[in-house]
Amino acid sequence: MSTKAIVWIVVILLVILGVWYVWSMQNGGQPAPYQAPAVSQETSAQSGSQQTAISNGDSNADLNADLNSIDSQTQSANSDSASVDQSFNDQPVQQTE
């Protein structure tokens, strides 16, 4: 690699670092505050099931209730997935001129 190419690479890296420095100083040097994304608790209209909250207990009954809740949510997701898969099996429509 020639000296000229190395000089260009160094110049480009310095320009990139300069742009990054100026951009980071626009926030006063402070990182942007974290904003948690909004979480939607909606379920599919086709499944008709409601999501149940998982308990914080550690007894066998609590764990079984949690497993049943997870199973029902998984079944709901599987049925939604099957509906989406079926929609991909759309048949072509005959075009008329």
Secondary structure, 3 states (H helix, E strand, C coil): CCHHHHHHHHHHHHHHHHHHHHHHHCCCCCCCCCCCCCCCCCCCCCCCCCCCCCCCCCCHHHHHHHHHHHHHHHHHHHHHHHHHHHHCCCCCCCCCC
